[in-house]
Structure formats: C-alpha cells, structure tokens
C-alpha cells in the first residue's frame, strides 16, 4: 500500500494546492503576461511548480525522511524550486539561475552520491571514471537536462506530459531492479504531474513556471542517473534514451543558433514545437506528436533495457537522425498536413449538428448519471478488508461531506472531488486484489465490461456536451490511455500478478466519470454526495 499511498497523496496535494496558489498569484499579479514569443493570449498564473514540489515532498518526507539519497534529493530540489520561484517572481539574471542549478546538482552529487562513474561497454574493459571526471560529467548532465526540460515548456502540457512518460518508465525500471527508493520518488512525480496536468493542458489555466520545469528536469536527470549507475543490470545509456527528446531539441536549437552566428542561449522560435505549429498543426496536435515521439523513447528504454550499450546508442542516434531528417524535409519542402475535406464536412459537421440538437446527450446522460454512482457502490461492496487507517479516513471523509452539505454548501463540489480522488483508488485496488466476493466467468467479464461501456459514454458526453464549462477531453487523456494500455501488457509477470493495469484503467475511468458528473452537475450534486457517503460507509464497515 505504500506505493498506492505515495501516488495518491501526491495527486491530492497537487490538486488541492494548485487552484489555491493560482488564486493567490492572480491577486498579487504573479502571472505570465502574453506577448513576444509566447503562445497564450491572456495572463496566466505561473505558480504550479510550488504545488508540484509540495505534492512530491510530502509523501517522501513521511516514508523516507532518514534515507541519505532522499534527503539529498529533497534538499537539491528545494534549492532549485526556490531559485525557480524567485525567477518567476523577479526575473533573475542567467548567472544567478545558473548558480542555483550548480548548487542543486552538487547537493545530490556530493550528498547523495549520484555520479556517472560507468559508461558500460562504451569504454574499453568497462573502465570506471575517476571522481575528477565523473563529478564534472554528472554536473553537466544534470544541469543540461534541467535546462532542456525548462526550454521544452513552450506549449500547454508539453513539458509535463513528456516528464509524465519519463517518470512512468522510471517507475517500471526501478520496480524491475528492486530499487524501492527511486521507484517511490518517481511515483510521487507521476502523481504530481497527474494532478497538475488537469490544470495545464490546453487551454491551460496555470503554468508550472521555472520552479516547476527546473524541478522536473532536475528530478528526471537525478533519478535516471542514480538508477542506472546503481543497477549493473541496466545500461548506463538508458538515461539518454529516456531523456533523449528534450536533449535533442535543445542541442538542435543551440547548434542552429551557433550556425547563424548568434549566442546559443539567445531566444527564438526554432524548437520542435514551434516547427510543428509552423507546419499548420494546432497546439493540441503539436503536443500529441511530441507525446508520441517521447512514448517511442520511453517504450524503447523498457524493451531494450538489457541490450548492449552500443545497440542503445545506435538506436538513439537512428531515432535522432530520423526526426531531424523529417523536420528538415518538412521545412524545406513547405509541407503542411492535409486535412480531409470529407471528415470536416461530413463527420465533424454531423457532430456539430448532433451537438446543437442535443438529442444524443439527452439520451446518454441519464444512464451515465445513475450508472456511475451505482458502479462505485458495487466496487466498494466487492472490496475486502484493508489497512485499519483507511476505516478512520473513510469515516472522516463521510463526516466532512455531511458537514459541508449542511453548513458550507458552496464548498461541496471541492470536498467531493478531493474525497473521490482518495476513495476510488483504494476501492478499486481492494476490489481487485482482496475481493470480499470473487467474481468468475461471465460475472467478472460483465463487471469489467461495465467500465468499458462507461468509458465510451465519457467520450460521447465530452464531445457532444453543449456546456462551455463541462468536461472536455485534452492531450492528457492520450497520455493516460498510453499508460493504461502499456502497463497491463508489460512483459513481466510481477506486474500482471498485481493486476496493476486493470486497477489503473478502472481508477482512471472512474476519475474521468466523476469529473464529467461534477462538471455537468445539472443539479445532481446532492445525489453524488449521498452516493459517495454510502460508498465510504460500505468501505469503512469492512476495513477492521
């Protein structure tokens, strides 16, 4: 349960703090104003990095406060978040920012023992680098990746989505080699990104700022280097594969600037995401293309993790060469993606008509409105016994909903959202791994099929709802679909034994379902509150 607790504590804290800190930022004009190279057209608070740091730090301090590596990681990350926040507030000079990055990197290098001492078979006789070489090399690597992720933060959800895929792959690799510490840190980072991206995908309502993007880059580099250097079974080239796209993007831009006789640190619009926008892709489409490329790298790192170092290096060079050739050809030939007239006129046009008429949504939504709470109640009824502390948490949350219902009705929606984010994963996990009643054959197939049916209904409602403030799909949904499909098909029996993929898919479906219900509300919030209280009581009765 430590892994599940880490994941959802980080999600909850990030989701709770992000809107609160955003409100503070707006009141104090701590916002990113449009203009220049910026894509957005309205001021947006850039305080998300602080919420992300709090969401990651809390479970790590609780579980591993005495571990040397965790202490060094948290100290280095805190230094970087502090300098990043000051930069977001006051626009620090490049020298001061660089000093903060060096300081943070040295904390994990010296205090946490993170050093690139082995390049595997890339050097003769598996030669190990002396500290005089290893420390500067590690320093350059951590600072380089920190800035690469910072520079990748150019479109809504782009840097966060790239890092979500990187940290998810690190969780799998850490699990496979038995490194619980790095696995927990990476899982906490997955949690904060899952919570933050709901506010940051297009159109974003909050930015992570330099505090967030540097925190992500620093964490990704530190964890990737530490994991591969401490596990002989893993190739030391794997960090290059995992972090390869932002590295390639940064190096390409810098080489282009130098070739044009400009400073490699000057600002321009030559990043890959700028090129995709220039080809005529929309923001969401550009982000999805880069997500796909990062998915190939993350998947490649998992599949090729035991291959020779030279094979991994050649694969990365082949990937980089292919990407550069495609982008170069597209620019030189003035290529633009072809948009299908049939789709625009017939399919998209028909969807607009159905959306305007509202016939489909009127028929689908009542089934969804009553079916989702019943599905959650059934899941809680099937859940078996679990940790005793969850009993008290369930009873406390039930009382919190009741108190909010009677004395602070305007806060009921937020209270329900936080409660459901905590309730759903524990209910699904216990129903799948410790069921009170084991379903078999047709019953189990039918129960699992209900989740698939409601997943289809989510898509219909998000596409055909006429409410401007209703639930809308985003590029983050693509990320979650990738993870939900990849985990259960991962070629390792230990993942399948814990039914991680099925649990993740069901949790995600219920999360999305309640986001739809809470966004569409239509006066049903009292019914959602009542069914949630009953679900909590069902869970609490058996957790003794």
C-alpha positions in Angstrom: 0.0 0.0 0.0 3.0 2.3 0.3 3.1 2.8 -3.4 -0.6 3.5 -3.8 -0.5 5.9 -0.8 2.5 7.8 -2.3 0.8 8.1 -5.6 -2.5 9.4 -4.4 -1.2 11.6 -1.6 0.9 13.4 -4.2 -2.1 13.7 -6.6 -4.4 15.0 -3.8 -1.9 17.7 -2.5 -1.2 18.9 -6.0 -4.9 19.1 -7.0 -5.7 20.9 -3.7 -2.9 23.4 -3.8 -2.9 24.3 -7.5 -6.1 26.3 -7.5 -5.4 27.9 -4.1 -1.9 29.1 -5.2 -3.3 30.2 -8.5 -5.8 32.5 -6.8 -3.0 34.0 -4.7 -0.9 34.5 -7.8 -3.8 36.3 -9.6 -4.5 38.6 -6.7 -0.8 39.6 -6.5 -0.3 39.8 -10.3 2.2 36.9 -10.3 1.1 35.9 -13.8 2.8 35.3 -17.1 1.6 38.1 -19.5 1.2 37.4 -23.2 3.5 38.9 -25.8 6.7 38.2 -27.6 7.4 34.5 -28.3 4.6 33.4 -26.0 1.7 31.4 -27.4 -1.0 32.2 -24.8 -3.3 35.3 -25.2 -4.2 36.1 -21.6 -2.4 36.4 -18.3 -1.9 33.0 -16.6 -0.6 32.3 -13.1 2.8 30.6 -13.0 2.8 29.1 -9.6 2.2 25.5 -10.4 5.7 24.4 -9.6 5.3 25.2 -5.9 2.2 23.0 -5.8 4.1 20.2 -7.6 7.0 20.4 -5.2 4.7 20.2 -2.1 2.9 17.3 -3.6 6.1 15.3 -4.2 7.9 16.3 -0.9 5.0 15.4 1.5 4.9 11.5 0.9 8.7 11.3 0.6 9.3 13.0 3.9 6.7 10.7 5.5 8.1 7.4 4.2 11.9 8.0 3.8 12.9 11.0 5.9 16.2 9.3 7.1 17.4 8.0 3.7 20.6 9.7 2.5 19.7 9.8 -1.1 16.2 11.0 -0.4 17.5 13.7 1.9 20.0 14.9 -0.7 17.4 14.8 -3.5 14.8 16.8 -1.4 17.5 19.4 -0.5 18.7 19.8 -4.0 15.2 20.0 -5.4 14.2 22.6 -2.7 17.2 24.8 -3.7 16.1 24.6 -7.4 12.5 25.3 -6.6 13.5 28.3 -4.5 15.7 29.8 -7.2 13.0 29.0 -9.9 10.3 30.7 -7.8 12.5 33.8 -7.4 13.0 33.8 -11.1 9.2 33.5 -11.7 8.7 36.5 -9.3 11.6 38.7 -10.2 13.3 37.5 -13.4 16.7 36.6 -12.1 19.8 37.0 -14.2 21.1 34.0 -16.1 24.2 33.9 -13.8 22.1 33.6 -10.7 19.9 30.9 -12.2 22.9 29.0 -13.3 24.4 29.3 -9.8 21.2 27.8 -8.3 21.3 24.9 -10.8 25.0 24.2 -9.9 24.3 24.3 -6.2 21.3 21.9 -6.5 23.3 19.5 -8.7 26.3 19.5 -6.3 23.9 18.6 -3.4 22.8 15.3 -5.0 26.3 14.6 -6.4 28.2 15.0 -3.1 25.4 14.5 -0.6 23.5 11.8 -2.4 26.4 10.0 -4.2 24.9 10.5 -7.7 27.8 10.2 -10.1 28.3 8.9 -13.7 31.2 6.5 -13.0 30.4 3.9 -15.7 29.7 4.2 -19.4 29.4 0.4 -19.7 30.9 -1.1 -22.8 31.3 2.3 -24.5 34.7 2.4 -22.7 37.4 -0.3 -23.0 37.3 -3.1 -20.4 34.2 -1.5 -18.6 36.5 1.3 -17.4 35.2 3.3 -14.4 35.6 7.0 -14.4 37.6 8.6 -11.6 35.8 11.3 -9.4 37.8 14.1 -11.2 35.9 13.1 -14.4 32.7 11.7 -13.0 31.7 14.7 -10.9 32.0 17.3 -13.7 30.3 15.0 -16.2 27.4 14.4 -13.8 27.2 18.1 -13.1 26.9 18.9 -16.8 24.4 16.1 -17.4 22.0 17.3 -14.6 22.3 21.0 -15.5 21.8 20.2 -19.2 18.7 18.1 -18.6 17.3 20.7 -16.2 17.6 23.4 -18.8 16.3 21.1 -21.6 13.0 20.4 -19.8 12.8 24.1 -19.0 13.2 25.0 -22.7 10.6 22.3 -23.6 8.0 24.1 -21.5 6.7 26.1 -24.6 3.1 24.7 -25.1 0.3 23.8 -22.7 1.0 20.5 -21.1 4.2 19.8 -23.2 6.9 19.6 -20.6 4.6 18.0 -18.0 3.5 15.3 -20.5 7.0 14.5 -21.6 8.1 14.1 -17.9 5.0 12.0 -17.0 6.1 9.4 -19.6 9.8 9.6 -18.4 8.8 9.1 -14.7 6.4 6.3 -15.6 9.2 4.5 -17.3 11.5 5.1 -14.3 8.9 3.6 -12.0 8.8 0.4 -14.1 12.6 0.2 -14.3 13.0 0.8 -10.6 10.4 -1.9 -9.8 12.2 -4.4 -12.1 15.6 -4.0 -10.4 14.1 -3.7 -6.9 15.1 -0.1 -6.2 12.2 1.0 -3.9 13.5 4.4 -3.1 13.8 5.7 -6.7 10.6 3.9 -7.5 8.7 5.9 -4.8 10.2 9.2 -5.8 9.4 8.6 -9.5 5.9 7.5 -8.5 5.4 10.7 -6.4 6.5 12.7 -9.5 3.9 10.8 -11.6 1.3 11.7 -9.0 2.1 15.4 -9.0 2.1 15.5 -12.8 -1.2 13.6 -13.0 -2.7 16.2 -10.6 -1.1 19.3 -12.3 -1.8 18.4 -15.9 -5.5 18.7 -15.5 -4.9 22.5 -15.0 -2.1 22.7 -17.5 -3.3 21.0 -20.7 -4.7 23.2 -23.5 -6.1 25.7 -22.7 -4.0 26.0 -19.6 -5.3 27.8 -16.5 -2.0 27.7 -14.7 1.7 27.4 -15.7 4.4 25.5 -13.8 6.9 28.3 -14.2 10.6 27.9 -14.0 10.2 26.5 -10.5 8.2 23.6 -11.9 10.1 22.9 -15.2 13.5 23.0 -13.5 12.2 20.8 -10.7 11.0 18.2 -13.3 14.3 18.3 -15.3 16.5 18.1 -12.2 14.4 15.2 -10.8 14.4 13.3 -14.1 18.1 13.6 -14.6 18.9 12.7 -11.0 16.7 9.6 -10.8 17.7 8.3 -14.2 21.4 8.6 -13.5 21.2 7.2 -9.9 19.1 4.2 -11.0 21.2 3.1 -13.9 24.5 3.7 -12.2 23.4 1.7 -9.1 21.9 -1.2 -11.1 24.5 -3.2 -13.1 21.7 -5.0 -15.0 20.6 -1.7 -16.6 22.6 0.1 -19.3 24.2 3.4 -18.4 22.9 4.7 -21.8 19.3 4.4 -20.7 19.1 8.0 -19.4 20.0 9.2 -22.9 17.1 7.2 -24.3 14.6 8.3 -21.6 15.6 12.0 -21.8 16.5 12.0 -25.4 13.8 14.1 -27.0 14.3 17.3 -24.9 18.1 16.8 -25.2 17.8 16.5 -28.9 15.6 19.6 -29.1 17.9 21.7 -27.0 21.1 20.6 -28.9 19.4 21.2 -32.3 18.3 24.7 -31.3 21.7 25.6 -29.9 23.6 24.3 -33.0 21.2 26.2 -35.2 21.9 29.4 -33.3 25.7 29.0 -33.5 25.5 28.3 -37.2 23.6 31.6 -37.6 26.4 33.3 -35.6 24.1 34.0 -32.6 24.5 33.2 -29.0 23.4 29.6 -28.2 21.4 31.0 -25.3 19.5 33.6 -27.3 15.7 33.3 -27.7 14.0 32.3 -30.9 11.2 30.0 -32.3 13.3 27.1 -33.6 12.2 24.5 -31.1 10.4 21.4 -32.4 7.1 22.5 -31.0 7.5 25.9 -32.9 8.2 24.0 -36.1 5.1 21.8 -35.7 3.0 25.0 -35.2 4.7 26.5 -38.3 3.6 23.4 -40.3 0.0 24.2 -39.5 -0.7 21.9 -36.6 -2.8 23.1 -33.8 -1.4 23.3 -30.2 -3.1 20.1 -29.1 -1.9 18.3 -32.3 1.7 19.5 -31.9 1.7 18.3 -28.3 0.3 14.9 -29.3 3.1 14.5 -31.9 5.8 15.1 -29.3 4.0 12.8 -26.9 4.1 10.1 -29.5 7.8 10.6 -30.0 8.5 10.5 -26.3 6.4 7.4 -26.0 8.6 5.7 -28.5 11.7 6.6 -26.5 10.1 5.5 -23.1 8.9 2.2 -24.6 12.3 1.7 -26.3 14.0 2.1 -22.9 11.9 -0.5 -21.3 12.1 -3.0 -24.2 15.9 -2.5 -24.8 16.9 -2.2 -21.1 19.1 -5.3 -21.2 20.6 -4.8 -24.6 24.2 -3.8 -25.1 25.2 -0.2 -24.6 26.3 0.2 -28.3 22.9 -1.1 -29.5 21.1 1.5 -27.3 23.4 4.3 -28.5 22.9 3.4 -32.2 19.1 3.2 -31.7 19.1 6.7 -30.2 21.3 8.1 -33.0 19.0 6.5 -35.5 15.9 8.0 -33.8 17.5 11.4 -33.7 18.6 11.3 -37.3 15.2 10.3 -38.5 13.5 13.1 -36.5 15.9 15.7 -37.8 15.5 14.5 -41.4 11.7 14.6 -41.2 11.7 18.1 -39.8 14.3 19.3 -42.3 12.4 17.9 -45.2 9.1 19.4 -43.9 10.6 22.9 -43.7 12.5 22.8 -46.9 9.5 21.5 -49.0 7.0 23.8 -47.2 5.0 20.6 -46.3 1.7 21.0 -44.4 -0.6 18.3 -43.1 -3.5 17.5 -45.3 -6.9 18.0 -43.6 -9.5 15.7 -45.0 -12.4 17.6 -46.5 -14.7 14.6 -46.1 -14.0 14.5 -42.4 -14.5 18.2 -42.0 -17.8 18.3 -43.9 -19.4 15.0 -43.1 -18.2 13.6 -39.8 -17.3 16.8 -38.0 -20.3 18.6 -39.5 -22.6 15.9 -38.3 -21.1 16.0 -34.9 -21.8 19.8 -34.7 -25.4 19.2 -35.7 -25.9 16.5 -33.1 -24.2 18.7 -30.5 -26.5 21.6 -31.4 -29.7 19.5 -31.3 -28.7 17.9 -28.0 -30.6 14.7 -28.8 -27.8 12.3 -28.2 -26.7 13.8 -24.9 -30.2 13.8 -23.6 -30.4 10.0 -24.2 -27.0 9.1 -22.9 -26.5 11.3 -19.9 -29.3 9.8 -17.6 -27.7 6.4 -18.0 -24.3 7.8 -17.1 -25.7 10.0 -14.2 -27.2 7.0 -12.3 -24.9 4.3 -13.6 -21.5 5.7 -12.4 -22.5 6.1 -8.7 -24.0 2.6 -8.8 -20.8 1.2 -10.3 -18.7 2.8 -7.5 -21.1 1.4 -4.9 -20.8 -2.0 -6.4 -17.0 -1.7 -6.4 -17.0 -0.7 -2.7 -19.3 -3.6 -1.9 -16.9 -6.1 -3.5 -13.8 -4.6 -1.8 -12.4 -6.7 1.0 -10.5 -5.8 4.2 -7.6 -3.5 4.1 -5.4 -1.3 6.4 -7.2 -0.1 9.5 -6.3 3.5 9.0 -8.5 3.6 5.9 -11.5 2.9 8.2 -10.9 6.2 10.0 -10.2 8.1 6.8 -13.4 6.8 5.2 -15.5 7.8 8.3 -13.8 11.2 8.5 -14.4 11.9 4.8 -18.1 10.9 5.2 -18.4 13.3 8.1 -16.6 16.0 6.1 -19.1 15.7 3.2 -22.1 15.7 5.6 -20.7 18.8 7.4 -20.1 20.6 4.1 -23.5 19.6 2.8 -25.3 21.2 5.8 -23.1 24.2 6.7 -20.9 25.1 3.6 -22.8 24.0 0.5 -20.7 26.2 -1.8 -17.6 24.0 -0.9 -19.4 20.7 -1.5 -18.1 20.3 -5.1 -14.4 20.7 -4.0 -14.9 18.4 -1.0 -16.5 15.7 -3.2 -13.6 15.9 -5.7 -10.9 15.5 -3.1 -12.9 12.7 -1.4 -13.4 10.8 -4.7 -9.7 11.1 -5.6 -8.9 9.3 -2.3 -11.8 6.8 -2.3 -11.7 5.5 -5.8 -8.1 4.1 -5.9 -8.5 2.3 -2.6 -11.9 0.9 -3.5 -10.7 -0.4 -6.9 -7.4 -1.8 -5.5 -9.2 -3.7 -2.7 -11.9 -5.0 -5.0 -9.3 -6.4 -7.5 -6.6 -7.7 -5.1 -8.6 -8.5 -1.9 -12.2 -9.1 -3.0 -14.9 -9.9 -0.5 -16.6 -12.0 -3.2 -14.6 -13.3 -6.1 -16.4 -12.9 -9.4 -15.6 -15.5 -12.0 -16.5 -16.3 -15.6 -19.5 -14.4 -17.1 -20.0 -12.3 -13.9 -16.4 -11.0 -13.9 -16.4 -10.3 -17.6 -19.7 -8.4 -17.3 -18.4 -6.4 -14.4 -15.3 -5.4 -16.2 -17.3 -4.7 -19.4 -19.3 -2.0 -17.5 -16.1 0.0 -17.1 -15.5 -0.2 -20.9 -19.1 0.9 -21.6 -18.9 3.9 -19.4 -15.6 4.8 -20.9 -17.3 5.1 -24.3 -20.1 7.2 -22.7 -17.4 9.6 -21.3 -16.1 10.2 -24.8 -19.6 10.8 -26.2 -20.5 13.2 -23.4 -17.3 15.2 -23.7 -17.7 15.6 -27.4 -21.4 16.3 -27.6 -22.0 18.4 -24.4 -23.1 21.9 -25.1 -22.0 23.3 -21.8 -18.9 25.6 -22.1 -17.8 24.7 -18.6 -18.4 21.0 -19.0 -15.8 18.3 -19.1 -13.6 18.4 -22.2 -11.0 15.9 -23.4 -7.4 17.0 -23.6 -4.0 15.7 -24.7 -3.5 14.4 -21.1 -6.2 11.8 -21.9 -3.9 10.5 -24.6 -1.1 10.1 -22.0 -3.4 8.2 -19.6 -4.6 5.9 -22.4 -1.0 5.1 -23.2 -0.2 4.2 -19.6 -3.5 2.2 -19.2 -2.7 0.2 -22.3 1.0 -0.2 -21.7 1.1 -1.4 -18.1 -1.1 -4.5 -18.3 0.8 -5.6 -21.5 4.2 -5.1 -20.0 6.1 -8.4 -20.4 6.7 -9.0 -16.7 4.6 -11.4 -14.7 5.0 -9.4 -11.5 3.1 -6.5 -13.0 0.3 -8.8 -14.1 0.2 -10.6 -10.8 -0.8 -7.4 -9.0 -3.2 -6.5 -11.8 -1.7 -3.1 -12.0 -3.1 -2.4 -15.5 -6.6 -3.3 -14.7 -6.6 -1.3 -11.4 -5.1 1.7 -13.2 -7.7 1.5 -16.1 -10.6 1.3 -13.7 -9.3 4.1 -11.5 -8.8 6.4 -14.5 -12.3 5.6 -15.9 -14.0 6.4 -12.5 -11.9 9.6 -12.2 -12.9 10.8 -15.6 -16.5 9.8 -14.9 -16.8 11.9 -11.8 -15.0 14.8 -13.5 -17.8 14.6 -16.1 -20.6 14.4 -13.4 -19.1 17.2 -11.3 -18.6 19.4 -14.4 -22.0 18.8 -15.8 -23.7 18.8 -12.4 -27.2 19.8 -13.6 -28.5 19.9 -10.0 -27.3 16.4 -9.2 -24.6 17.3 -6.7 -26.8 16.2 -3.8 -27.2 12.7 -5.3 -23.4 12.5 -5.9 -22.8 13.5 -2.3 -25.3 10.9 -0.9 -23.9 8.1 -3.0 -20.3 9.0 -2.1 -21.2 8.9 1.7 -22.8 5.5 1.2 -19.7 4.2 -0.7 -17.4 5.5 2.1 -19.5 3.7 4.8 -19.5 0.5 2.7 -15.7 0.7 2.6 -15.4 1.5 6.3 -17.5 -1.3 7.5 -15.1 -4.0 6.2 -11.8 -2.3 7.0 -11.5 -3.5 10.6 
